[in-house]
Amino acid sequence: MSGCTTHREFLAAIADGETALVPEGTLDHVKRCADCTREVRAHQLLASRLRQASEHMEEAEPAQRPIPFARGRLRVIAAGIAGAIVLGATGIGWFVLSRPDPVLAAANASSQPLQITSTDPSQVSQWCLQASGRTLPAIQLDGMQIDGARMDRAASTDIVTVVYTAPSGARVTVSWLEGQVPAGSGVEDRNVSGHELLIVHSAVGTAVITGSSADAMWLTAAAIESSAT
């Protein structure tokens, strides 16, 4: 990744198709570099999602005048993502959450201690299967290092939370809401009781993403969307 440093500032422009001012050496590098290619795809996916969100706001609230997502602003938001790509079980029992809202329960569960700590995706996947009785829709996400998982329950919804470390070092949690039928498709940006989170509605399931970095959260959402295609 050290050889990518001088090229990263141009990745957003490449994703937007504006290559006139991009050095030829950078274009050649991106063609050969899997890491930079992945970041370009993340830029493109997030720009698409933000445009969809803007269109949805215009349809849902015609009386209000939302701030348009100009290409330059999309690039600034996506640019932050370019810099962002031992087993120790503490018990398989789950923490029964008192709040029935599964999204809020997932946000609360994200700050609870891990019940399994491992960087081995297959090991964590097997633990999640034993704890919940279901195979997770996705566990090994592109560019993310897995750290462990935990199991919780809110009302009739099992919540399996997997913790990752993003390339930037930020901590990200993905809570899969088992038994929840995806409500539409796309990525929803929400604030729930002071928790900034993303809700990913994909063909493979519904996931609640929290994290210490908004850029890392969007990168994770892009990885989930990619795994569903």
PyMOL CGO cylinders between C-alpha atoms (Angstrom):
from pymol import cmd
from pymol.cgo import CYLINDER

trace = [
    CYLINDER, 0.00, 0.00, 0.00, 2.97, 2.36, 0.46, 0.3, 1, 1, 1, 1, 1, 1,
    CYLINDER, 2.97, 2.36, 0.46, 3.33, 2.66, -3.31, 0.3, 1, 1, 1, 1, 1, 1,
    CYLINDER, 3.33, 2.66, -3.31, -0.26, 3.90, -3.53, 0.3, 1, 1, 1, 1, 1, 1,
    CYLINDER, -0.26, 3.90, -3.53, 0.27, 7.06, -1.46, 0.3, 1, 1, 1, 1, 1, 1,
    CYLINDER, 0.27, 7.06, -1.46, 1.12, 9.40, -4.34, 0.3, 1, 1, 1, 1, 1, 1,
    CYLINDER, 1.12, 9.40, -4.34, -1.88, 8.16, -6.36, 0.3, 1, 1, 1, 1, 1, 1,
    CYLINDER, -1.88, 8.16, -6.36, -4.66, 8.31, -3.73, 0.3, 1, 1, 1, 1, 1, 1,
    CYLINDER, -4.66, 8.31, -3.73, -5.49, 12.00, -4.27, 0.3, 1, 1, 1, 1, 1, 1,
    CYLINDER, -5.49, 12.00, -4.27, -6.57, 11.19, -7.84, 0.3, 1, 1, 1, 1, 1, 1,
    CYLINDER, -6.57, 11.19, -7.84, -8.80, 8.15, -7.08, 0.3, 1, 1, 1, 1, 1, 1,
    CYLINDER, -8.80, 8.15, -7.08, -11.97, 10.21, -6.59, 0.3, 1, 1, 1, 1, 1, 1,
    CYLINDER, -11.97, 10.21, -6.59, -11.46, 11.93, -9.95, 0.3, 1, 1, 1, 1, 1, 1,
    CYLINDER, -11.46, 11.93, -9.95, -10.97, 8.54, -11.63, 0.3, 1, 1, 1, 1, 1, 1,
    CYLINDER, -10.97, 8.54, -11.63, -14.18, 7.27, -10.01, 0.3, 1, 1, 1, 1, 1, 1,
    CYLINDER, -14.18, 7.27, -10.01, -16.04, 10.30, -11.42, 0.3, 1, 1, 1, 1, 1, 1,
    CYLINDER, -16.04, 10.30, -11.42, -14.59, 9.70, -14.87, 0.3, 1, 1, 1, 1, 1, 1,
    CYLINDER, -14.59, 9.70, -14.87, -12.66, 12.98, -14.80, 0.3, 1, 1, 1, 1, 1, 1,
    CYLINDER, -12.66, 12.98, -14.80, -9.25, 11.75, -15.89, 0.3, 1, 1, 1, 1, 1, 1,
    CYLINDER, -9.25, 11.75, -15.89, -8.03, 14.72, -17.91, 0.3, 1, 1, 1, 1, 1, 1,
    CYLINDER, -8.03, 14.72, -17.91, -5.79, 16.00, -15.10, 0.3, 1, 1, 1, 1, 1, 1,
    CYLINDER, -5.79, 16.00, -15.10, -4.86, 12.57, -13.72, 0.3, 1, 1, 1, 1, 1, 1,
    CYLINDER, -4.86, 12.57, -13.72, -1.22, 11.64, -14.40, 0.3, 1, 1, 1, 1, 1, 1,
    CYLINDER, -1.22, 11.64, -14.40, -0.73, 8.81, -16.86, 0.3, 1, 1, 1, 1, 1, 1,
    CYLINDER, -0.73, 8.81, -16.86, 1.37, 6.99, -14.27, 0.3, 1, 1, 1, 1, 1, 1,
    CYLINDER, 1.37, 6.99, -14.27, -1.55, 7.01, -11.85, 0.3, 1, 1, 1, 1, 1, 1,
    CYLINDER, -1.55, 7.01, -11.85, -3.92, 5.59, -14.45, 0.3, 1, 1, 1, 1, 1, 1,
    CYLINDER, -3.92, 5.59, -14.45, -1.46, 2.80, -15.17, 0.3, 1, 1, 1, 1, 1, 1,
    CYLINDER, -1.46, 2.80, -15.17, -0.99, 2.15, -11.46, 0.3, 1, 1, 1, 1, 1, 1,
    CYLINDER, -0.99, 2.15, -11.46, -4.74, 1.84, -10.80, 0.3, 1, 1, 1, 1, 1, 1,
    CYLINDER, -4.74, 1.84, -10.80, -5.10, -0.66, -13.64, 0.3, 1, 1, 1, 1, 1, 1,
    CYLINDER, -5.10, -0.66, -13.64, -2.54, -2.91, -11.94, 0.3, 1, 1, 1, 1, 1, 1,
    CYLINDER, -2.54, -2.91, -11.94, -3.31, -2.25, -8.24, 0.3, 1, 1, 1, 1, 1, 1,
    CYLINDER, -3.31, -2.25, -8.24, -6.13, -4.24, -6.63, 0.3, 1, 1, 1, 1, 1, 1,
    CYLINDER, -6.13, -4.24, -6.63, -6.21, -1.95, -3.56, 0.3, 1, 1, 1, 1, 1, 1,
    CYLINDER, -6.21, -1.95, -3.56, -6.66, 1.24, -5.57, 0.3, 1, 1, 1, 1, 1, 1,
    CYLINDER, -6.66, 1.24, -5.57, -9.19, -0.43, -7.85, 0.3, 1, 1, 1, 1, 1, 1,
    CYLINDER, -9.19, -0.43, -7.85, -11.21, -1.44, -4.78, 0.3, 1, 1, 1, 1, 1, 1,
    CYLINDER, -11.21, -1.44, -4.78, -11.14, 2.13, -3.46, 0.3, 1, 1, 1, 1, 1, 1,
    CYLINDER, -11.14, 2.13, -3.46, -12.29, 3.49, -6.83, 0.3, 1, 1, 1, 1, 1, 1,
    CYLINDER, -12.29, 3.49, -6.83, -15.25, 1.05, -6.72, 0.3, 1, 1, 1, 1, 1, 1,
    CYLINDER, -15.25, 1.05, -6.72, -16.06, 2.21, -3.18, 0.3, 1, 1, 1, 1, 1, 1,
    CYLINDER, -16.06, 2.21, -3.18, -16.04, 5.85, -4.36, 0.3, 1, 1, 1, 1, 1, 1,
    CYLINDER, -16.04, 5.85, -4.36, -18.43, 4.99, -7.20, 0.3, 1, 1, 1, 1, 1, 1,
    CYLINDER, -18.43, 4.99, -7.20, -20.81, 2.98, -5.00, 0.3, 1, 1, 1, 1, 1, 1,
    CYLINDER, -20.81, 2.98, -5.00, -21.02, 5.63, -2.30, 0.3, 1, 1, 1, 1, 1, 1,
    CYLINDER, -21.02, 5.63, -2.30, -21.53, 8.43, -4.80, 0.3, 1, 1, 1, 1, 1, 1,
    CYLINDER, -21.53, 8.43, -4.80, -24.39, 6.41, -6.27, 0.3, 1, 1, 1, 1, 1, 1,
    CYLINDER, -24.39, 6.41, -6.27, -25.96, 5.84, -2.85, 0.3, 1, 1, 1, 1, 1, 1,
    CYLINDER, -25.96, 5.84, -2.85, -25.71, 9.51, -1.93, 0.3, 1, 1, 1, 1, 1, 1,
    CYLINDER, -25.71, 9.51, -1.93, -27.40, 10.52, -5.16, 0.3, 1, 1, 1, 1, 1, 1,
    CYLINDER, -27.40, 10.52, -5.16, -30.18, 8.02, -4.46, 0.3, 1, 1, 1, 1, 1, 1,
    CYLINDER, -30.18, 8.02, -4.46, -30.59, 9.44, -0.96, 0.3, 1, 1, 1, 1, 1, 1,
    CYLINDER, -30.59, 9.44, -0.96, -30.81, 12.96, -2.39, 0.3, 1, 1, 1, 1, 1, 1,
    CYLINDER, -30.81, 12.96, -2.39, -33.48, 11.88, -4.88, 0.3, 1, 1, 1, 1, 1, 1,
    CYLINDER, -33.48, 11.88, -4.88, -35.42, 10.13, -2.11, 0.3, 1, 1, 1, 1, 1, 1,
    CYLINDER, -35.42, 10.13, -2.11, -35.37, 13.30, -0.01, 0.3, 1, 1, 1, 1, 1, 1,
    CYLINDER, -35.37, 13.30, -0.01, -36.72, 15.33, -2.92, 0.3, 1, 1, 1, 1, 1, 1,
    CYLINDER, -36.72, 15.33, -2.92, -39.57, 12.86, -3.47, 0.3, 1, 1, 1, 1, 1, 1,
    CYLINDER, -39.57, 12.86, -3.47, -40.45, 12.47, 0.21, 0.3, 1, 1, 1, 1, 1, 1,
    CYLINDER, -40.45, 12.47, 0.21, -40.30, 16.16, 1.14, 0.3, 1, 1, 1, 1, 1, 1,
    CYLINDER, -40.30, 16.16, 1.14, -41.23, 18.27, -1.91, 0.3, 1, 1, 1, 1, 1, 1,
    CYLINDER, -41.23, 18.27, -1.91, -42.05, 21.27, 0.30, 0.3, 1, 1, 1, 1, 1, 1,
    CYLINDER, -42.05, 21.27, 0.30, -38.51, 21.43, 1.60, 0.3, 1, 1, 1, 1, 1, 1,
    CYLINDER, -38.51, 21.43, 1.60, -35.46, 22.35, -0.40, 0.3, 1, 1, 1, 1, 1, 1,
    CYLINDER, -35.46, 22.35, -0.40, -32.70, 19.83, 0.31, 0.3, 1, 1, 1, 1, 1, 1,
    CYLINDER, -32.70, 19.83, 0.31, -29.11, 20.80, -0.29, 0.3, 1, 1, 1, 1, 1, 1,
    CYLINDER, -29.11, 20.80, -0.29, -28.07, 19.20, -3.60, 0.3, 1, 1, 1, 1, 1, 1,
    CYLINDER, -28.07, 19.20, -3.60, -25.31, 16.62, -3.52, 0.3, 1, 1, 1, 1, 1, 1,
    CYLINDER, -25.31, 16.62, -3.52, -22.96, 18.27, -5.98, 0.3, 1, 1, 1, 1, 1, 1,
    CYLINDER, -22.96, 18.27, -5.98, -20.26, 16.13, -7.53, 0.3, 1, 1, 1, 1, 1, 1,
    CYLINDER, -20.26, 16.13, -7.53, -17.57, 18.02, -5.68, 0.3, 1, 1, 1, 1, 1, 1,
    CYLINDER, -17.57, 18.02, -5.68, -19.24, 17.32, -2.33, 0.3, 1, 1, 1, 1, 1, 1,
    CYLINDER, -19.24, 17.32, -2.33, -19.68, 13.66, -3.18, 0.3, 1, 1, 1, 1, 1, 1,
    CYLINDER, -19.68, 13.66, -3.18, -15.99, 13.51, -3.93, 0.3, 1, 1, 1, 1, 1, 1,
    CYLINDER, -15.99, 13.51, -3.93, -15.09, 15.08, -0.59, 0.3, 1, 1, 1, 1, 1, 1,
    CYLINDER, -15.09, 15.08, -0.59, -17.27, 12.57, 1.27, 0.3, 1, 1, 1, 1, 1, 1,
    CYLINDER, -17.27, 12.57, 1.27, -15.93, 9.64, -0.69, 0.3, 1, 1, 1, 1, 1, 1,
    CYLINDER, -15.93, 9.64, -0.69, -12.33, 10.82, -0.50, 0.3, 1, 1, 1, 1, 1, 1,
    CYLINDER, -12.33, 10.82, -0.50, -12.14, 10.02, 3.19, 0.3, 1, 1, 1, 1, 1, 1,
    CYLINDER, -12.14, 10.02, 3.19, -12.86, 6.40, 2.35, 0.3, 1, 1, 1, 1, 1, 1,
    CYLINDER, -12.86, 6.40, 2.35, -9.79, 6.15, 0.15, 0.3, 1, 1, 1, 1, 1, 1,
    CYLINDER, -9.79, 6.15, 0.15, -7.60, 6.37, 3.21, 0.3, 1, 1, 1, 1, 1, 1,
    CYLINDER, -7.60, 6.37, 3.21, -9.84, 4.07, 5.16, 0.3, 1, 1, 1, 1, 1, 1,
    CYLINDER, -9.84, 4.07, 5.16, -9.53, 0.18, 3.53, 0.3, 1, 1, 1, 1, 1, 1,
    CYLINDER, -9.53, 0.18, 3.53, -6.45, -15.81, 19.05, 0.3, 1, 1, 1, 1, 1, 1,
    CYLINDER, -6.45, -15.81, 19.05, -9.67, -17.20, 20.27, 0.3, 1, 1, 1, 1, 1, 1,
    CYLINDER, -9.67, -17.20, 20.27, -10.85, -16.03, 23.70, 0.3, 1, 1, 1, 1, 1, 1,
    CYLINDER, -10.85, -16.03, 23.70, -14.50, -16.82, 24.31, 0.3, 1, 1, 1, 1, 1, 1,
    CYLINDER, -14.50, -16.82, 24.31, -16.23, -15.13, 27.22, 0.3, 1, 1, 1, 1, 1, 1,
    CYLINDER, -16.23, -15.13, 27.22, -19.31, -17.35, 26.96, 0.3, 1, 1, 1, 1, 1, 1,
    CYLINDER, -19.31, -17.35, 26.96, -21.82, -18.21, 24.25, 0.3, 1, 1, 1, 1, 1, 1,
    CYLINDER, -21.82, -18.21, 24.25, -24.78, -17.01, 26.29, 0.3, 1, 1, 1, 1, 1, 1,
    CYLINDER, -24.78, -17.01, 26.29, -26.41, -13.86, 24.96, 0.3, 1, 1, 1, 1, 1, 1,
    CYLINDER, -26.41, -13.86, 24.96, -27.34, -10.61, 26.59, 0.3, 1, 1, 1, 1, 1, 1,
    CYLINDER, -27.34, -10.61, 26.59, -31.14, -10.22, 26.49, 0.3, 1, 1, 1, 1, 1, 1,
    CYLINDER, -31.14, -10.22, 26.49, -31.73, -6.57, 25.70, 0.3, 1, 1, 1, 1, 1, 1,
    CYLINDER, -31.73, -6.57, 25.70, -34.58, -4.77, 27.38, 0.3, 1, 1, 1, 1, 1, 1,
    CYLINDER, -34.58, -4.77, 27.38, -35.48, -2.49, 24.46, 0.3, 1, 1, 1, 1, 1, 1,
    CYLINDER, -35.48, -2.49, 24.46, -37.70, -4.08, 21.78, 0.3, 1, 1, 1, 1, 1, 1,
    CYLINDER, -37.70, -4.08, 21.78, -36.48, -1.88, 18.89, 0.3, 1, 1, 1, 1, 1, 1,
    CYLINDER, -36.48, -1.88, 18.89, -33.98, -4.14, 17.08, 0.3, 1, 1, 1, 1, 1, 1,
    CYLINDER, -33.98, -4.14, 17.08, -32.08, -1.21, 15.50, 0.3, 1, 1, 1, 1, 1, 1,
    CYLINDER, -32.08, -1.21, 15.50, -31.55, 0.49, 18.85, 0.3, 1, 1, 1, 1, 1, 1,
    CYLINDER, -31.55, 0.49, 18.85, -30.76, -2.88, 20.40, 0.3, 1, 1, 1, 1, 1, 1,
    CYLINDER, -30.76, -2.88, 20.40, -28.11, -3.43, 17.72, 0.3, 1, 1, 1, 1, 1, 1,
    CYLINDER, -28.11, -3.43, 17.72, -26.60, -0.01, 18.47, 0.3, 1, 1, 1, 1, 1, 1,
    CYLINDER, -26.60, -0.01, 18.47, -26.49, -0.86, 22.17, 0.3, 1, 1, 1, 1, 1, 1,
    CYLINDER, -26.49, -0.86, 22.17, -25.02, -4.30, 21.51, 0.3, 1, 1, 1, 1, 1, 1,
    CYLINDER, -25.02, -4.30, 21.51, -22.20, -2.77, 19.47, 0.3, 1, 1, 1, 1, 1, 1,
    CYLINDER, -22.20, -2.77, 19.47, -20.63, -1.38, 22.66, 0.3, 1, 1, 1, 1, 1, 1,
    CYLINDER, -20.63, -1.38, 22.66, -20.86, -4.65, 24.61, 0.3, 1, 1, 1, 1, 1, 1,
    CYLINDER, -20.86, -4.65, 24.61, -17.82, -6.94, 25.08, 0.3, 1, 1, 1, 1, 1, 1,
    CYLINDER, -17.82, -6.94, 25.08, -17.04, -9.57, 22.47, 0.3, 1, 1, 1, 1, 1, 1,
    CYLINDER, -17.04, -9.57, 22.47, -18.05, -13.14, 23.25, 0.3, 1, 1, 1, 1, 1, 1,
    CYLINDER, -18.05, -13.14, 23.25, -15.49, -14.51, 20.83, 0.3, 1, 1, 1, 1, 1, 1,
    CYLINDER, -15.49, -14.51, 20.83, -12.22, -12.84, 19.86, 0.3, 1, 1, 1, 1, 1, 1,
    CYLINDER, -12.22, -12.84, 19.86, -10.60, -14.15, 16.69, 0.3, 1, 1, 1, 1, 1, 1,
    CYLINDER, -10.60, -14.15, 16.69, -9.13, -12.87, 13.44, 0.3, 1, 1, 1, 1, 1, 1,
    CYLINDER, -9.13, -12.87, 13.44, -10.10, -16.11, 11.67, 0.3, 1, 1, 1, 1, 1, 1,
    CYLINDER, -10.10, -16.11, 11.67, -13.33, -15.52, 9.66, 0.3, 1, 1, 1, 1, 1, 1,
    CYLINDER, -13.33, -15.52, 9.66, -14.16, -19.23, 9.49, 0.3, 1, 1, 1, 1, 1, 1,
    CYLINDER, -14.16, -19.23, 9.49, -13.79, -19.59, 13.26, 0.3, 1, 1, 1, 1, 1, 1,
    CYLINDER, -13.79, -19.59, 13.26, -16.01, -16.58, 13.94, 0.3, 1, 1, 1, 1, 1, 1,
    CYLINDER, -16.01, -16.58, 13.94, -18.52, -17.77, 11.34, 0.3, 1, 1, 1, 1, 1, 1,
    CYLINDER, -18.52, -17.77, 11.34, -18.75, -21.19, 13.02, 0.3, 1, 1, 1, 1, 1, 1,
    CYLINDER, -18.75, -21.19, 13.02, -19.27, -19.57, 16.44, 0.3, 1, 1, 1, 1, 1, 1,
    CYLINDER, -19.27, -19.57, 16.44, -22.05, -17.37, 15.05, 0.3, 1, 1, 1, 1, 1, 1,
    CYLINDER, -22.05, -17.37, 15.05, -23.73, -20.42, 13.52, 0.3, 1, 1, 1, 1, 1, 1,
    CYLINDER, -23.73, -20.42, 13.52, -23.65, -22.24, 16.85, 0.3, 1, 1, 1, 1, 1, 1,
    CYLINDER, -23.65, -22.24, 16.85, -24.87, -19.18, 18.79, 0.3, 1, 1, 1, 1, 1, 1,
    CYLINDER, -24.87, -19.18, 18.79, -27.73, -18.16, 16.49, 0.3, 1, 1, 1, 1, 1, 1,
    CYLINDER, -27.73, -18.16, 16.49, -28.52, -21.33, 14.57, 0.3, 1, 1, 1, 1, 1, 1,
    CYLINDER, -28.52, -21.33, 14.57, -28.11, -19.44, 11.30, 0.3, 1, 1, 1, 1, 1, 1,
    CYLINDER, -28.11, -19.44, 11.30, -25.33, -18.79, 8.82, 0.3, 1, 1, 1, 1, 1, 1,
    CYLINDER, -25.33, -18.79, 8.82, -24.52, -15.08, 8.54, 0.3, 1, 1, 1, 1, 1, 1,
    CYLINDER, -24.52, -15.08, 8.54, -25.30, -13.50, 5.14, 0.3, 1, 1, 1, 1, 1, 1,
    CYLINDER, -25.30, -13.50, 5.14, -21.75, -12.14, 4.95, 0.3, 1, 1, 1, 1, 1, 1,
    CYLINDER, -21.75, -12.14, 4.95, -18.81, -12.24, 7.35, 0.3, 1, 1, 1, 1, 1, 1,
    CYLINDER, -18.81, -12.24, 7.35, -15.59, -11.75, 5.38, 0.3, 1, 1, 1, 1, 1, 1,
    CYLINDER, -15.59, -11.75, 5.38, -15.89, -8.22, 3.99, 0.3, 1, 1, 1, 1, 1, 1,
    CYLINDER, -15.89, -8.22, 3.99, -13.52, -6.85, 1.38, 0.3, 1, 1, 1, 1, 1, 1,
    CYLINDER, -13.52, -6.85, 1.38, -10.72, -4.81, 2.98, 0.3, 1, 1, 1, 1, 1, 1,
    CYLINDER, -10.72, -4.81, 2.98, -11.89, -5.39, 6.57, 0.3, 1, 1, 1, 1, 1, 1,
    CYLINDER, -11.89, -5.39, 6.57, -10.11, -7.39, 9.30, 0.3, 1, 1, 1, 1, 1, 1,
    CYLINDER, -10.11, -7.39, 9.30, -12.42, -9.38, 11.53, 0.3, 1, 1, 1, 1, 1, 1,
    CYLINDER, -12.42, -9.38, 11.53, -11.87, -9.12, 15.31, 0.3, 1, 1, 1, 1, 1, 1,
    CYLINDER, -11.87, -9.12, 15.31, -14.68, -11.16, 16.86, 0.3, 1, 1, 1, 1, 1, 1,
    CYLINDER, -14.68, -11.16, 16.86, -18.41, -11.35, 17.50, 0.3, 1, 1, 1, 1, 1, 1,
    CYLINDER, -18.41, -11.35, 17.50, -21.22, -11.48, 20.04, 0.3, 1, 1, 1, 1, 1, 1,
    CYLINDER, -21.22, -11.48, 20.04, -24.86, -12.63, 20.14, 0.3, 1, 1, 1, 1, 1, 1,
    CYLINDER, -24.86, -12.63, 20.14, -27.84, -10.69, 21.54, 0.3, 1, 1, 1, 1, 1, 1,
    CYLINDER, -27.84, -10.69, 21.54, -31.62, -10.82, 21.39, 0.3, 1, 1, 1, 1, 1, 1,
    CYLINDER, -31.62, -10.82, 21.39, -34.29, -8.11, 21.25, 0.3, 1, 1, 1, 1, 1, 1,
    CYLINDER, -34.29, -8.11, 21.25, -37.87, -9.34, 21.40, 0.3, 1, 1, 1, 1, 1, 1,
    CYLINDER, -37.87, -9.34, 21.40, -38.08, -12.00, 18.66, 0.3, 1, 1, 1, 1, 1, 1,
    CYLINDER, -38.08, -12.00, 18.66, -35.02, -10.78, 16.77, 0.3, 1, 1, 1, 1, 1, 1,
    CYLINDER, -35.02, -10.78, 16.77, -31.63, -12.40, 17.16, 0.3, 1, 1, 1, 1, 1, 1,
    CYLINDER, -31.63, -12.40, 17.16, -28.80, -9.90, 16.68, 0.3, 1, 1, 1, 1, 1, 1,
    CYLINDER, -28.80, -9.90, 16.68, -25.41, -11.22, 15.64, 0.3, 1, 1, 1, 1, 1, 1,
    CYLINDER, -25.41, -11.22, 15.64, -22.77, -8.49, 15.85, 0.3, 1, 1, 1, 1, 1, 1,
    CYLINDER, -22.77, -8.49, 15.85, -19.40, -8.88, 14.13, 0.3, 1, 1, 1, 1, 1, 1,
    CYLINDER, -19.40, -8.88, 14.13, -16.59, -6.44, 14.91, 0.3, 1, 1, 1, 1, 1, 1,
    CYLINDER, -16.59, -6.44, 14.91, -14.03, -5.37, 12.30, 0.3, 1, 1, 1, 1, 1, 1,
    CYLINDER, -14.03, -5.37, 12.30, -11.00, -3.14, 11.99, 0.3, 1, 1, 1, 1, 1, 1,
    CYLINDER, -11.00, -3.14, 11.99, -11.02, -0.97, 8.87, 0.3, 1, 1, 1, 1, 1, 1,
    CYLINDER, -11.02, -0.97, 8.87, -7.82, -0.28, 6.88, 0.3, 1, 1, 1, 1, 1, 1,
    CYLINDER, -7.82, -0.28, 6.88, -7.66, 3.11, 8.65, 0.3, 1, 1, 1, 1, 1, 1,
    CYLINDER, -7.66, 3.11, 8.65, -7.61, 1.38, 12.05, 0.3, 1, 1, 1, 1, 1, 1,
    CYLINDER, -7.61, 1.38, 12.05, -11.17, 2.46, 12.91, 0.3, 1, 1, 1, 1, 1, 1,
    CYLINDER, -11.17, 2.46, 12.91, -13.43, 0.04, 14.78, 0.3, 1, 1, 1, 1, 1, 1,
    CYLINDER, -13.43, 0.04, 14.78, -16.61, -0.94, 12.93, 0.3, 1, 1, 1, 1, 1, 1,
    CYLINDER, -16.61, -0.94, 12.93, -19.46, -3.20, 14.03, 0.3, 1, 1, 1, 1, 1, 1,
    CYLINDER, -19.46, -3.20, 14.03, -21.96, -4.96, 11.77, 0.3, 1, 1, 1, 1, 1, 1,
    CYLINDER, -21.96, -4.96, 11.77, -25.10, -6.24, 13.52, 0.3, 1, 1, 1, 1, 1, 1,
    CYLINDER, -25.10, -6.24, 13.52, -27.19, -8.61, 11.43, 0.3, 1, 1, 1, 1, 1, 1,
    CYLINDER, -27.19, -8.61, 11.43, -30.89, -8.56, 12.34, 0.3, 1, 1, 1, 1, 1, 1,
    CYLINDER, -30.89, -8.56, 12.34, -31.88, -12.20, 11.96, 0.3, 1, 1, 1, 1, 1, 1,
    CYLINDER, -31.88, -12.20, 11.96, -35.50, -12.74, 10.97, 0.3, 1, 1, 1, 1, 1, 1,
    CYLINDER, -35.50, -12.74, 10.97, -35.92, -9.14, 9.73, 0.3, 1, 1, 1, 1, 1, 1,
    CYLINDER, -35.92, -9.14, 9.73, -37.13, -8.91, 6.15, 0.3, 1, 1, 1, 1, 1, 1,
    CYLINDER, -37.13, -8.91, 6.15, -35.15, -6.18, 4.33, 0.3, 1, 1, 1, 1, 1, 1,
    CYLINDER, -35.15, -6.18, 4.33, -37.27, -3.02, 4.05, 0.3, 1, 1, 1, 1, 1, 1,
    CYLINDER, -37.27, -3.02, 4.05, -36.50, -2.03, 0.50, 0.3, 1, 1, 1, 1, 1, 1,
    CYLINDER, -36.50, -2.03, 0.50, -32.91, -1.68, -0.64, 0.3, 1, 1, 1, 1, 1, 1,
    CYLINDER, -32.91, -1.68, -0.64, -29.98, 0.68, -0.23, 0.3, 1, 1, 1, 1, 1, 1,
    CYLINDER, -29.98, 0.68, -0.23, -28.22, 2.33, 2.68, 0.3, 1, 1, 1, 1, 1, 1,
    CYLINDER, -28.22, 2.33, 2.68, -30.07, 4.43, 5.27, 0.3, 1, 1, 1, 1, 1, 1,
    CYLINDER, -30.07, 4.43, 5.27, -28.20, 7.00, 7.36, 0.3, 1, 1, 1, 1, 1, 1,
    CYLINDER, -28.20, 7.00, 7.36, -29.85, 7.42, 10.77, 0.3, 1, 1, 1, 1, 1, 1,
    CYLINDER, -29.85, 7.42, 10.77, -29.33, 8.85, 14.24, 0.3, 1, 1, 1, 1, 1, 1,
    CYLINDER, -29.33, 8.85, 14.24, -30.94, 6.64, 16.88, 0.3, 1, 1, 1, 1, 1, 1,
    CYLINDER, -30.94, 6.64, 16.88, -30.81, 7.91, 20.46, 0.3, 1, 1, 1, 1, 1, 1,
    CYLINDER, -30.81, 7.91, 20.46, -27.53, 9.67, 19.80, 0.3, 1, 1, 1, 1, 1, 1,
    CYLINDER, -27.53, 9.67, 19.80, -26.04, 6.76, 17.86, 0.3, 1, 1, 1, 1, 1, 1,
    CYLINDER, -26.04, 6.76, 17.86, -24.87, 7.61, 14.34, 0.3, 1, 1, 1, 1, 1, 1,
    CYLINDER, -24.87, 7.61, 14.34, -25.45, 4.48, 12.28, 0.3, 1, 1, 1, 1, 1, 1,
    CYLINDER, -25.45, 4.48, 12.28, -26.11, 3.08, 8.83, 0.3, 1, 1, 1, 1, 1, 1,
    CYLINDER, -26.11, 3.08, 8.83, -28.77, 0.52, 8.03, 0.3, 1, 1, 1, 1, 1, 1,
    CYLINDER, -28.77, 0.52, 8.03, -28.01, -1.62, 4.99, 0.3, 1, 1, 1, 1, 1, 1,
    CYLINDER, -28.01, -1.62, 4.99, -31.05, -3.16, 3.31, 0.3, 1, 1, 1, 1, 1, 1,
    CYLINDER, -31.05, -3.16, 3.31, -29.68, -5.71, 0.88, 0.3, 1, 1, 1, 1, 1, 1,
    CYLINDER, -29.68, -5.71, 0.88, -30.83, -8.88, -0.82, 0.3, 1, 1, 1, 1, 1, 1,
    CYLINDER, -30.83, -8.88, -0.82, -28.90, -10.97, 1.71, 0.3, 1, 1, 1, 1, 1, 1,
    CYLINDER, -28.90, -10.97, 1.71, -30.37, -9.33, 4.83, 0.3, 1, 1, 1, 1, 1, 1,
    CYLINDER, -30.37, -9.33, 4.83, -30.56, -6.25, 7.04, 0.3, 1, 1, 1, 1, 1, 1,
    CYLINDER, -30.56, -6.25, 7.04, -27.45, -5.01, 8.85, 0.3, 1, 1, 1, 1, 1, 1,
    CYLINDER, -27.45, -5.01, 8.85, -26.89, -2.13, 11.28, 0.3, 1, 1, 1, 1, 1, 1,
    CYLINDER, -26.89, -2.13, 11.28, -23.42, -0.54, 11.06, 0.3, 1, 1, 1, 1, 1, 1,
    CYLINDER, -23.42, -0.54, 11.06, -21.82, 1.56, 13.78, 0.3, 1, 1, 1, 1, 1, 1,
    CYLINDER, -21.82, 1.56, 13.78, -18.24, 2.71, 14.11, 0.3, 1, 1, 1, 1, 1, 1,
    CYLINDER, -18.24, 2.71, 14.11, -15.69, 5.22, 15.27, 0.3, 1, 1, 1, 1, 1, 1,
    CYLINDER, -15.69, 5.22, 15.27, -15.37, 6.68, 11.76, 0.3, 1, 1, 1, 1, 1, 1,
    CYLINDER, -15.37, 6.68, 11.76, -18.11, 7.64, 9.30, 0.3, 1, 1, 1, 1, 1, 1,
    CYLINDER, -18.11, 7.64, 9.30, -15.76, 6.91, 6.41, 0.3, 1, 1, 1, 1, 1, 1,
    CYLINDER, -15.76, 6.91, 6.41, -15.09, 3.41, 7.71, 0.3, 1, 1, 1, 1, 1, 1,
    CYLINDER, -15.09, 3.41, 7.71, -18.84, 2.84, 8.18, 0.3, 1, 1, 1, 1, 1, 1,
    CYLINDER, -18.84, 2.84, 8.18, -19.53, 3.76, 4.55, 0.3, 1, 1, 1, 1, 1, 1,
    CYLINDER, -19.53, 3.76, 4.55, -16.66, 1.57, 3.39, 0.3, 1, 1, 1, 1, 1, 1,
    CYLINDER, -16.66, 1.57, 3.39, -18.24, -1.33, 5.30, 0.3, 1, 1, 1, 1, 1, 1,
    CYLINDER, -18.24, -1.33, 5.30, -21.65, -0.62, 3.76, 0.3, 1, 1, 1, 1, 1, 1,
    CYLINDER, -21.65, -0.62, 3.76, -20.03, -0.69, 0.32, 0.3, 1, 1, 1, 1, 1, 1,
    CYLINDER, -20.03, -0.69, 0.32, -18.39, -4.03, 1.13, 0.3, 1, 1, 1, 1, 1, 1,
    CYLINDER, -18.39, -4.03, 1.13, -21.75, -5.51, 2.22, 0.3, 1, 1, 1, 1, 1, 1,
    CYLINDER, -21.75, -5.51, 2.22, -23.42, -4.22, -0.94, 0.3, 1, 1, 1, 1, 1, 1,
    CYLINDER, -23.42, -4.22, -0.94, -20.64, -5.78, -3.01, 0.3, 1, 1, 1, 1, 1, 1,
    CYLINDER, -20.64, -5.78, -3.01, -21.05, -9.14, -1.28, 0.3, 1, 1, 1, 1, 1, 1,
    CYLINDER, -21.05, -9.14, -1.28, -24.77, -9.13, -2.11, 0.3, 1, 1, 1, 1, 1, 1,
    CYLINDER, -24.77, -9.13, -2.11, -24.22, -8.79, -5.85, 0.3, 1, 1, 1, 1, 1, 1,
]
cmd.load_cgo(trace, "trace")
